[in-house]
Amino acid sequence: MEVPLTVNEFLYRSAVLYPEKLAIVDGERSISYGEFQARVNRLSHALLASGVRKGDRVCILSPNSHFFLESFYGVSQIGAILVPLNYRLVAADHEYIIGHAGVVALLVDHEYVDMIDEIRPSLPKVETWIVAQEDKQAKPGWTAWESWIDGCSDSSPPVPDLNESDLVSINYTSGTTARPKGVMLTHRTACLNAYNFMVHLQVSHEDVELWTLPMFHCNGWGGVYALTGLGATHVILRAVNGEQIFELIAAHKVTFACMAPTVLNTILEYPDRANHKIETRPRFVVAGAPPPAAFIKRLETELGWDFIQIYGLTETAPVLTVTSIDSLTAKSDYERRSRAGIPVLGVGLKVCDDSGQAVPQDDQAIGEVCARANIIFEGYWEQPEATAAAFRDGWFRTGDLATWDRSGSINIVDRKKDVIISGGENISSPEVEAVLYQHPAVLECAVIGVPDEKWGEAPKALLVLRAGSTVSAEEMIAHCRENMAHFKCPKSIEFLDHLPRTATGKLQKYRLREKYWGDRVKRVN
């Protein structure tokens, strides 16, 4: 009899084999795998009692927490679909995503209740309003998580007829268009990505992961499943703070963490790191804008910790490539280790020109990274045209531009759709430009990503003002911060007399980038 791949098996295995083992550390709270499964079961029963059924969408808006981890399994084991929200977005973004996904139940961290209350009249499909907090006292119109699951059964809920092609989550992107797109991931894609996570990132039963990566990021890159399936320990970090990172690593003997380059920089620049007694040698996995090779060298020579670079997208569940120390890449070759790397197991990659043909593997020719694998998403939720445009001849078009060498190692050099990756967050330059154009002083504008020591790259706005208008850089940044999520706002402003354009009026962003990137990357017209 064929048994489908489902993510529910990851927790079930560890709860049966290691019920007493420490599963989660969240502040003062410690949860064993037996308790983890029991709380998940109570959550499932509470959802069912609220009318949630297979295929319904359940949204969680929260920083990292044990509630977030519980939602992954409590939702999926009844066949419902989790919609994790980026808590850094503004209310209008949440309103669009919740409405577009047709969410029927909202699980919201206590810090974000007021924001959601502002848009509540615009969410008529939501029937269940739950606030994630440790106590049982909630604002009017909300039910506290603990009182909601209190009294529900610890036993396994009724098992729905799940197929591995059923959706496990819809993860909304925030960078490729003015409107986020809902990436549909199945049980199968999530499982296969988790297996690659285990193999290529060397996860083991004895690992202790520090959650510096936001869990909403493509299901924690698979860590919520991989670490759980092997019975490793999750240590929760609610917000990035250098001192707390070192305290948690020391106190809980952390061995593993995933992060964006900005978090790596926070760790390297923390001034009091010598005051913490670290007894482990953590492996740090980094993705997003590739960190400078100097960061890798500093991590390994100054701290004695290990570095692994990966590359992927929400649409690929997400891990496509890894840069490992092997016969292709020496430990001391920090430049090569900062590349996106070689394909993980089961992933086919090629770098293609505009006609879909592979460019030469000479590490000079630039093309678009295309992928084919069982971890590729099912499509964009209720956006068939966008889904069709994302594929060519069965290959997913990532929109990232790269070179590749004879070994198949890719090096990302640009983003075809002008997506800026800053601190691991995708930022759409057209979206930022649209906000800039709302200011009456702006005649023309262009937003590009420029190198940034802390964030990897950061958005910079180039502005041409209307005749007779005056405005300061500080005023323009304040205007942006009033109208969009702060992480998307330009970090710097430059005023120009004109923007470079072709004879047909097309903006030449590559010429703007050259000033800031120079020879660091090869840009395309």
Stockholm file with secondary structure:
# STOCKHOLM 1.0

chainA/1-525         MEVPLTVNEFLYRSAVLYPEKLAIVDGERSISYGEFQARVNRLSHALLASGVRKGDRVCILSPNSHFFLESFYGVSQIGAILVPLNYRLVAADHEYIIGHAGVVALLVDHEYVDMIDEIRPSLPKVETWIVAQEDKQAKPGWTAWESWIDGCSDSSPPVPDLNESDLVSINYTSGTTARPKGVMLTHRTACLNAYNFMVHLQVSHEDVELWTLPMFHCNGWGGVYALTGLGATHVILRAVNGEQIFELIAAHKVTFACMAPTVLNTILEYPDRANHKIETRPRFVVAGAPPPAAFIKRLETELGWDFIQIYGLTETAPVLTVTSIDSLTAKSDYERRSRAGIPVLGVGLKVCDDSGQAVPQDDQAIGEVCARANIIFEGYWEQPEATAAAFRDGWFRTGDLATWDRSGSINIVDRKKDVIISGGENISSPEVEAVLYQHPAVLECAVIGVPDEKWGEAPKALLVLRAGSTVSAEEMIAHCRENMAHFKCPKSIEFLDHLPRTATGKLQKYRLREKYWGDRVKRVN
#=GR chainA/1-525 SS CCCCCCTHHHHHHHHHHCTTSEEEEETTEEEEHHHHHHHHHHHHHHHHHTTCCTTCEEEEECSSCHHHHHHHHHHHTTTCEEEEECTTSCHHHHHHHHHHHTEEEEEEEGGGHHHHHHHGGGCTTCCEEEEECSSSCCCTTCEEHHHHHTTCCSSCCCCCCCCTTSEEEEEECSSSSSSCCEEEEEHHHHHHHHHHHHHHTTCCTTCEEEECSCTTTGGGGGHHHHHHHTTCEEEECSSCCHHHHHHHHHHHTCCEEEECHHHHHHHHHCTTGGGSCCCSCCEEEECSSCCCHHHHHHIIIIICCEEEEEEECGGGSSEEEEECSSSSSCTTCHHHHTSCBEECTTEEEEEECTTSCBCCSSSCSCEEEEEEETTSCCEETTCHHHHHHTEETTEEEEEEEEEECTTCCEEEEEETTCEEEETTEEEEHHHHHHHHTTSTTEEEEEEEEEEETTTEEEEEEEEEECTTCCCCHHHHHHHHHHHSCGGGSCSEEEECSCCCBCTTCCBCHHHHHHHHHTTSSCCCC
#=GC SS_cons         CCCCCCTHHHHHHHHHHCTTSEEEEETTEEEEHHHHHHHHHHHHHHHHHTTCCTTCEEEEECSSCHHHHHHHHHHHTTTCEEEEECTTSCHHHHHHHHHHHTEEEEEEEGGGHHHHHHHGGGCTTCCEEEEECSSSCCCTTCEEHHHHHTTCCSSCCCCCCCCTTSEEEEEECSSSSSSCCEEEEEHHHHHHHHHHHHHHTTCCTTCEEEECSCTTTGGGGGHHHHHHHTTCEEEECSSCCHHHHHHHHHHHTCCEEEECHHHHHHHHHCTTGGGSCCCSCCEEEECSSCCCHHHHHHIIIIICCEEEEEEECGGGSSEEEEECSSSSSCTTCHHHHTSCBEECTTEEEEEECTTSCBCCSSSCSCEEEEEEETTSCCEETTCHHHHHHTEETTEEEEEEEEEECTTCCEEEEEETTCEEEETTEEEEHHHHHHHHTTSTTEEEEEEEEEEETTTEEEEEEEEEECTTCCCCHHHHHHHHHHHSCGGGSCSEEEECSCCCBCTTCCBCHHHHHHHHHTTSSCCCC
//
